[in-house]
């Protein structure tokens, strides 16, 4: 069961204690606050109505939350930092009898719990931006759901990068950040319906659908389906890597067979 999975309960305990993972998100909160300050309404209400352009702090802070949580998630997946008491995936694979499916389930749901906790920490900024700039509650909820799914994709990607190349100093550092930048820029240009930035502008910025409406499915549904498929595929890749790692360790620990001569 999910609620008894040791990886999920480990994340829950880690969230209740300060550590490197908690401190890393404080930096993300600071960047989100900067976004509100920069996009705080500079004009009074009459000027905004005259230009038919309302204040955009909600869109700004939503995009900032999306980007910072994505960046945090890929680093967490690559184990650049762990919550206090949290164990690496490799240790779960070789040091426990848990199945690979249980390890993956616990990892995915544990990180989902961590993302919800981060959104709760960011909620005062969201409420402030919502109060000042207004917006549609359903659209905001859809954007936040997309943040959670996107965070899972980046967490799984980070874990795969770590299992493939490990903590290889500068190479891992650069690879993770290039993936985040390339994903955000590439999706915004090549596949807008899979871009959280474009979806946020579409839902919260009041833009017309434009090229987002080139499919029979609604843009939010396209985003959700795309990321659900990505999560499933990345889980399969991560499961294969963990299983290979477990088998390699088991073979290395097996004593050689002695033969009589």
Buried (B, 14 or more C-beta within 10 A) or exposed (E): EBEEBBBBBBBBEBBEEEBEBBEBBEEBBEEBBEBBEEBBBEEEEEEBEEEEEBBBBBBBBBBBBBBBBBBBBBBBBBBBBBBBEBBEBBEBBBEEEBEBEBBBBBBBBBBBBBBBBBBEBBEEBBEBBBEBBEBEEEBBEBBBBBBBBBBBBBBBBBBBBBBEEEEEEEEBBEBBEEBBEEBBEEBBEEBBBBBBBBBBBBBBBBEEEEEBEEEEEBBBEBBBEBBEEBBEEBBEBBBEBBBEBBEEBEEEEEEEEEEEE
